[in-house]
Amino acid sequence: MNRIAIWILLLLVLTSCSFSNSFKIEPENKKEAKNVDSSFIKQEELITEKSYKTNDEIGLGINTDIVGKSGQVNSKINLNGMLKLGVEKENDALIYYNTDNNLIESINMNTGEIIETWNIINNRKNKVYAINMRNNIVAWAECPYGDVFPTQDKTHGAGWKLYYIDLLTKKIVKIDSDQGIILPEGHIEYGYLAPSKIAISPEYISYITFDYNVEHRVTAVIKLYNIRTKKLEIIDYLDEDLSKNAFGYPNISNDKVVWCKALVNPDGTYKGQSFVYDILTKEKTVLVTDENVINPTISGDFICAEGKPGKTYYDGEVCIYNLKNNQWQYKINGEHTQYNQMKNTYLNTLTATDKYLLWETAIQRTLMLFNFMDEKLYTIISFDKGQEVYAELMSDNVLLYRTRPYNKNIKPIWRYLYLK
């Protein structure tokens, strides 16, 4: 299930900056997460309102207003399956993680020339399991079997470590590591010890792992690390049954963190709630609505989540909430004119930057974005039943996408757009 039950999914984001191969490893971070009684975290319910503009009621923008530089990726660069991290715009350089040699590499998208490589693992006998970057901070989780599917790892990610590097100071800091946690016996809906997605803002890092609650019972937790103060704390515990419930991945924007938790039904559908955590006031707010809205991401005052009517395992729509006026304002689903020519088109897997929102469908025939600045939709590629589209939105507002004829074994054409 999207962002909740699938631990093998790595969402990877990287922003541009200058690098050096000279890394210094700082002494290990000694400030471990404090098991604070969650009752000290204020939790309130916020009854949200709905005033939706739906699908074609939402304004449609003109692409030239948001598209800057564009180009076609050199055909000798094989982007299929590559763990793309970001783009250094000044050099048209794509940054990616190479799972074959465990290096981060930079390649010129126009010429195919390798520009630079970086070794963040050094001599440790681990493999990167999750990695993310924002501005000059790169954070990653590694473990001995980080390069295999979780179901193939009999250790369940034991021995994991979490690091970050500040690319300006060239220092690597160890944030957290496996504390010898042993998972409870039986089925666990979300049961891999190593963090599988890492949320980053310029000041904070957040992720899901396992720890002890105040009753000394192992459960899933959400941790938050302050890069400036080096304070690591637990901001939520999953108090429900681990065999039937799970957290959704946290996302950060400014001083707010969002996540969800959900009950997983036997048929694969699930129902949950989304939360907003204010880092400064330490207040956790439940967004109360009569819709099943989960898997949130956040950009400034906008919280974007997946609406899950729960009719099937796959159904989904995009719901956009405005914190300023406490309203769910926009909804996009399979009834939009760009999607309604196909049956059962479900929208999910949301990616937000400071300006744009991207989502996915199971079989994409079109490509759309939502712009937070003017609150309009943009059709980057119009619907065509004979084409297949795939896209990734980098945190530096670079859109990478490919197109090819549907159901044809033809090498796709990759392009890049620098969004304004």
C-alpha positions as CSV (number, residue, x, y, z in Angstrom):
1,M,0.0,0.0,0.0
2,N,1.3,3.4,-0.9
3,R,3.7,4.9,1.7
4,I,2.3,2.8,4.5
5,A,2.8,-1.0,3.8
6,I,5.5,-0.9,1.2
7,W,8.9,-0.6,2.8
8,I,10.8,-1.2,-0.4
9,L,9.8,2.1,-1.9
10,L,12.6,4.7,-1.9
11,L,11.5,8.2,-2.7
12,L,14.8,10.1,-3.5
13,V,15.2,13.8,-3.8
14,L,18.4,15.9,-4.2
15,T,19.0,19.6,-4.7
16,S,21.9,21.2,-6.5
17,C,25.1,22.6,-4.9
18,S,28.9,22.2,-5.2
19,F,30.6,19.1,-3.9
20,S,34.0,17.8,-2.8
21,N,35.2,14.2,-2.3
22,S,37.0,15.1,0.9
23,F,34.7,13.9,3.7
24,K,35.4,14.1,7.5
25,I,33.4,11.9,9.8
26,E,32.5,13.6,13.1
27,P,32.4,11.7,16.4
28,E,29.2,9.7,16.7
29,N,26.2,11.6,17.8
30,K,25.6,10.8,21.5
31,K,22.2,12.4,21.8
32,E,19.9,9.4,21.5
33,A,16.1,9.8,21.1
34,K,14.6,10.3,24.5
35,N,11.5,8.1,25.2
36,V,9.3,10.9,26.2
37,D,5.8,10.1,27.5
38,S,3.6,11.0,24.5
39,S,1.1,12.6,26.9
40,F,3.5,15.6,27.0
41,I,2.8,16.1,23.3
42,K,-0.4,18.1,23.1
43,Q,-2.9,16.5,20.8
44,E,-5.9,18.4,19.5
45,E,-8.6,17.7,17.0
46,L,-9.3,20.2,14.2
47,I,-12.7,19.9,12.5
48,T,-11.8,20.7,8.9
49,E,-14.1,22.3,6.4
50,K,-14.7,21.3,2.7
51,S,-15.0,23.9,-0.1
52,Y,-13.7,21.9,-3.0
53,K,-13.0,23.0,-6.5
54,T,-13.0,19.7,-8.3
55,N,-11.2,18.6,-11.5
56,D,-12.0,21.0,-14.4
57,E,-13.3,23.6,-11.9
58,I,-9.7,24.3,-11.0
59,G,-8.0,26.9,-13.2
60,L,-5.7,25.8,-16.0
61,G,-2.4,27.6,-16.4
62,I,-0.3,28.2,-19.5
63,N,2.9,26.1,-19.6
64,T,5.1,28.9,-20.8
65,D,4.4,30.7,-17.5
66,I,6.2,27.9,-15.5
67,V,8.6,26.2,-17.8
68,G,12.1,27.7,-18.1
69,K,14.9,25.7,-19.7
70,S,14.1,22.3,-21.2
71,G,16.1,19.6,-23.0
72,Q,16.3,16.0,-24.0
73,V,18.5,13.7,-22.0
74,N,21.3,12.1,-24.0
75,S,20.2,8.7,-25.3
76,K,23.2,6.9,-24.1
77,I,22.2,7.6,-20.5
78,N,20.0,4.8,-19.2
79,L,17.7,6.5,-16.7
80,N,15.4,3.5,-16.4
81,G,15.7,2.1,-12.9
82,M,18.3,4.7,-12.0
83,L,17.9,6.2,-8.5
84,K,17.7,9.8,-9.6
85,L,18.4,12.3,-6.8
86,G,18.4,15.7,-8.3
87,V,19.8,18.1,-10.8
88,E,22.6,20.7,-10.6
89,K,21.1,23.2,-13.0
90,E,24.2,25.3,-13.7
91,N,25.9,22.3,-15.3
92,D,22.8,20.4,-16.5
93,A,24.1,17.6,-14.3
94,L,21.9,14.8,-13.1
95,I,22.9,13.5,-9.6
96,Y,22.0,9.9,-8.9
97,Y,22.9,7.0,-6.6
98,N,24.6,4.1,-8.4
99,T,23.7,0.9,-6.7
100,D,26.3,-1.1,-8.7
101,N,29.3,0.7,-7.1
102,N,27.6,2.4,-4.1
103,L,28.6,5.9,-5.3
104,I,26.7,9.1,-5.9
105,E,27.6,10.2,-9.4
106,S,27.0,13.3,-11.4
107,I,26.5,13.1,-15.2
108,N,25.9,15.8,-17.8
109,M,22.4,15.2,-19.2
110,N,23.4,16.6,-22.6
111,T,26.7,14.9,-23.2
112,G,26.5,11.8,-21.0
113,E,29.9,12.7,-19.4
114,I,30.5,11.7,-15.8
115,I,31.4,14.8,-14.0
116,E,32.1,13.7,-10.4
117,T,31.6,10.8,-8.0
118,W,31.2,10.7,-4.2
119,N,31.8,7.8,-1.8
120,I,29.6,8.2,1.3
121,I,29.9,4.5,2.4
122,N,33.7,4.5,2.4
123,N,34.9,1.1,3.9
124,R,31.8,0.2,5.8
125,K,30.2,-3.1,4.8
126,N,26.7,-1.7,4.4
127,K,24.4,-0.9,1.5
128,V,22.3,2.3,1.2
129,Y,18.6,1.5,1.8
130,A,17.2,5.0,1.7
131,I,18.6,8.4,0.8
132,N,17.4,11.9,0.4
133,M,18.8,15.4,0.1
134,R,17.6,19.0,0.6
135,N,19.8,22.0,0.1
136,N,23.3,21.1,1.3
137,I,22.2,18.2,3.6
138,V,22.2,14.6,2.4
139,A,20.8,11.9,4.8
140,W,20.8,8.2,4.2
141,A,20.0,4.9,6.0
142,E,22.3,1.9,5.5
143,C,22.4,-1.7,6.7
144,P,24.2,-4.9,5.7
145,Y,21.4,-6.0,3.4
146,G,20.1,-2.7,2.2
147,D,20.4,-3.8,-1.5
148,V,17.9,-6.6,-1.3
149,F,14.1,-6.7,-0.9
150,P,13.0,-6.6,2.7
151,T,11.3,-9.9,2.4
152,Q,14.7,-11.4,1.5
153,D,16.5,-9.9,4.5
154,K,16.1,-12.3,7.4
155,T,17.6,-9.7,9.8
156,H,14.7,-7.3,9.0
157,G,17.2,-4.4,8.6
158,A,19.1,-5.1,11.8
159,G,22.4,-3.2,12.2
160,W,21.1,-0.1,10.4
161,K,22.7,3.3,10.8
162,L,21.5,6.7,9.8
163,Y,23.9,9.5,8.7
164,Y,23.9,12.9,7.2
165,I,26.5,15.0,5.5
166,D,26.7,18.7,5.3
167,L,28.2,19.2,1.9
168,L,29.5,22.7,2.8
169,T,31.5,21.5,5.8
170,K,32.2,18.1,4.4
171,K,31.4,16.5,7.8
172,I,29.5,13.2,8.2
173,V,27.4,12.9,11.4
174,K,25.8,9.7,12.7
175,I,22.3,10.5,13.8
176,D,20.9,7.2,14.9
177,S,21.4,3.4,14.7
178,D,19.9,0.1,15.6
179,Q,19.5,-0.1,19.4
180,G,19.1,-3.9,19.4
181,I,15.4,-3.7,19.0
182,I,13.7,-7.2,18.4
183,L,10.4,-7.0,16.6
184,P,7.5,-8.8,18.2
185,E,6.6,-12.2,16.8
186,G,3.9,-12.6,14.2
187,H,2.8,-10.4,11.3
188,I,3.8,-6.7,11.4
189,E,2.1,-4.5,8.8
190,Y,5.1,-2.3,8.6
191,G,8.0,-4.4,9.8
192,Y,11.5,-3.4,8.7
193,L,13.8,-1.9,11.2
194,A,15.8,0.4,9.0
195,P,14.2,3.7,7.9
196,S,12.9,3.3,4.4
197,K,12.2,7.0,3.7
198,I,13.8,10.0,5.1
199,A,12.2,13.5,5.2
200,I,14.5,16.5,5.1
201,S,14.1,20.2,5.5
202,P,17.0,22.7,5.8
203,E,16.8,22.3,9.6
204,Y,15.2,18.9,10.4
205,I,15.3,15.2,9.5
206,S,12.4,12.8,10.2
207,Y,11.8,9.1,9.7
208,I,10.0,6.0,11.0
209,T,11.7,3.2,12.9
210,F,11.0,1.1,16.0
211,D,11.7,1.9,19.6
212,Y,10.3,1.3,23.1
213,N,7.3,3.2,24.3
214,V,6.9,4.4,27.9
215,E,5.6,0.9,28.8
216,H,8.8,-0.6,27.4
217,R,6.9,-2.2,24.5
218,V,8.4,-2.2,21.0
219,T,6.3,-0.2,18.6
220,A,6.7,2.0,15.5
221,V,7.8,5.6,16.2
222,I,8.4,8.8,14.3
223,K,11.6,10.5,15.1
224,L,12.7,14.1,14.5
225,Y,16.3,15.3,14.4
226,N,17.2,18.9,14.8
227,I,20.3,19.5,12.6
228,R,21.3,22.7,14.4
229,T,20.9,21.5,18.0
230,K,21.6,17.8,17.3
231,K,18.6,16.9,19.4
232,L,16.9,13.6,18.5
233,E,13.4,13.0,19.8
234,I,10.4,10.8,19.4
235,I,7.3,12.8,18.4
236,D,4.8,10.0,18.0
237,Y,4.2,6.4,19.0
238,L,2.0,3.9,17.3
239,D,-0.2,2.7,20.2
240,E,-2.4,0.5,18.0
241,D,-1.9,-3.2,17.1
242,L,1.2,-3.5,14.9
243,S,-0.3,-6.4,13.0
244,K,-3.2,-4.2,11.7
245,N,-2.0,-0.6,11.8
246,A,0.9,1.4,10.4
247,F,2.3,4.9,10.2
248,G,2.6,6.7,6.9
249,Y,5.9,8.4,6.1
250,P,6.5,11.9,7.6
251,N,7.1,14.9,5.4
252,I,8.5,18.3,6.5
253,S,8.0,21.9,5.4
254,N,9.3,24.8,7.4
255,D,8.4,24.1,11.1
256,K,5.6,21.6,10.3
257,V,5.7,17.8,10.0
258,V,2.8,15.7,8.6
259,W,2.1,12.0,8.6
260,C,-0.8,9.6,9.0
261,K,-1.7,6.3,10.6
262,A,-4.1,3.8,9.2
263,L,-5.9,0.6,9.9
264,V,-5.3,-2.0,7.3
265,N,-8.3,-4.1,6.4
266,P,-8.0,-7.8,5.4
267,D,-9.0,-6.9,1.8
268,G,-6.1,-4.5,1.4
269,T,-8.1,-1.3,1.8
270,Y,-7.3,1.0,4.7
271,K,-8.7,3.9,6.7
272,G,-6.8,6.4,8.6
273,Q,-6.2,9.9,9.8
274,S,-3.6,12.6,8.9
275,F,-1.7,14.6,11.5
276,V,0.1,17.9,11.6
277,Y,2.9,18.5,14.1
278,D,4.1,22.0,15.0
279,I,7.8,21.6,15.8
280,L,8.0,24.9,17.7
281,T,4.9,24.4,20.0
282,K,5.1,20.6,20.1
283,E,1.4,20.4,19.3
284,K,0.0,17.5,17.3
285,T,-3.3,18.1,15.4
286,V,-5.6,15.5,13.9
287,L,-7.2,16.8,10.7
288,V,-10.8,15.6,11.2
289,T,-12.8,15.0,8.1
290,D,-15.5,12.6,7.0
291,E,-13.3,11.5,4.1
292,N,-10.6,8.9,4.3
293,V,-7.6,11.2,3.7
294,I,-4.1,9.8,4.3
295,N,-0.5,9.8,3.1
296,P,0.0,13.6,3.4
297,T,2.8,15.7,2.2
298,I,3.2,19.4,2.9
299,S,4.4,22.6,1.1
300,G,4.1,25.8,3.1
301,D,0.4,26.2,4.1
302,F,-0.8,23.5,1.8
303,I,-1.2,19.9,2.9
304,C,-1.7,17.5,0.0
305,A,-3.0,14.0,0.7
306,E,-4.5,10.9,-0.9
307,G,-8.2,10.6,-0.7
308,K,-9.1,6.9,-0.4
309,P,-12.8,6.1,-0.8
310,G,-11.9,2.5,0.1
311,K,-13.9,0.8,-2.7
312,T,-10.8,-1.1,-3.9
313,Y,-7.2,-1.4,-2.8
314,Y,-6.1,1.0,-5.6
315,D,-8.6,3.8,-5.6
316,G,-7.2,7.3,-4.9
317,E,-7.6,11.0,-5.5
318,V,-5.6,14.1,-4.8
319,C,-7.0,16.3,-2.0
320,I,-5.4,19.7,-1.1
321,Y,-6.0,21.4,2.2
322,N,-5.1,25.0,3.1
323,L,-3.9,25.5,6.7
324,K,-4.6,29.2,6.6
325,N,-8.4,28.9,6.1
326,N,-8.9,25.4,7.4
327,Q,-10.4,24.2,4.2
328,W,-10.0,21.3,1.8
329,Q,-9.9,23.4,-1.3
330,Y,-9.0,21.3,-4.3
331,K,-9.7,17.7,-5.5
332,I,-8.4,15.9,-8.6
333,N,-9.5,12.4,-9.5
334,G,-10.3,10.1,-12.4
335,E,-13.2,12.3,-13.5
336,H,-10.9,15.1,-14.8
337,T,-11.0,15.4,-18.6
338,Q,-7.3,14.4,-18.7
339,Y,-8.2,11.1,-17.0
340,N,-11.9,10.2,-17.7
341,Q,-11.2,8.5,-21.0
342,M,-9.8,5.6,-19.1
343,K,-11.7,3.4,-16.6
344,N,-10.7,3.3,-13.0
345,T,-7.9,5.9,-13.0
346,Y,-6.6,6.3,-9.5
347,L,-4.3,9.1,-8.4
348,N,-1.7,8.5,-5.7
349,T,2.0,8.8,-4.7
350,L,2.2,12.5,-4.2
351,T,5.5,14.5,-4.4
352,A,5.6,18.1,-3.3
353,T,8.2,20.8,-3.6
354,D,8.0,24.4,-2.4
355,K,6.1,25.3,-5.6
356,Y,4.6,22.2,-7.3
357,L,2.7,19.0,-6.7
358,L,3.1,15.8,-8.8
359,W,1.1,12.6,-8.5
360,E,1.1,9.2,-10.3
361,T,-1.4,6.9,-11.8
362,A,-1.0,3.1,-12.5
363,I,-0.9,3.6,-16.2
364,Q,-0.1,7.2,-17.1
365,R,-1.3,8.6,-20.4
366,T,-1.0,12.3,-19.4
367,L,1.2,14.5,-17.1
368,M,-0.2,17.2,-14.9
369,L,1.1,19.4,-12.1
370,F,-0.5,21.6,-9.5
371,N,1.2,25.0,-8.8
372,F,1.0,26.2,-5.2
373,M,1.9,29.8,-6.3
374,D,-1.1,30.5,-8.5
375,E,-3.2,27.5,-7.4
376,K,-3.7,26.3,-11.0
377,L,-3.3,23.0,-12.8
378,Y,-0.8,22.6,-15.7
379,T,-1.0,19.9,-18.4
380,I,2.6,19.2,-19.3
381,I,1.5,16.3,-21.6
382,S,-2.0,15.9,-22.8
383,F,-3.9,12.6,-22.8
384,D,-3.1,10.1,-25.5
385,K,-4.3,6.5,-25.2
386,G,-1.4,5.4,-27.3
387,Q,1.4,6.7,-25.0
388,E,3.0,5.8,-21.7
389,V,4.3,8.6,-19.5
390,Y,6.4,8.5,-16.3
391,A,7.7,11.5,-14.4
392,E,9.8,12.4,-11.3
393,L,9.7,15.8,-9.6
394,M,13.0,16.8,-7.9
395,S,13.0,19.1,-4.9
396,D,14.8,21.8,-6.8
397,N,11.7,22.1,-9.1
398,V,13.2,20.0,-12.0
399,L,10.8,17.7,-13.8
400,L,12.3,14.6,-15.4
401,Y,9.9,12.6,-17.6
402,R,9.9,9.9,-20.3
403,T,7.4,9.0,-23.0
404,R,7.1,6.1,-25.3
405,P,4.3,4.3,-27.2
406,Y,2.2,2.2,-24.9
407,N,2.9,-1.5,-24.7
408,K,5.8,-1.3,-27.1
409,N,9.3,-2.5,-26.3
410,I,10.8,0.8,-27.5
411,K,13.5,2.8,-25.6
412,P,11.8,5.8,-24.0
413,I,12.8,9.3,-24.6
414,W,13.7,11.2,-21.4
415,R,13.4,15.0,-21.1
416,Y,14.0,17.6,-18.4
417,L,12.1,20.8,-17.6
418,Y,13.5,23.5,-15.2
419,L,10.3,24.8,-13.6
420,K,10.1,28.5,-12.6
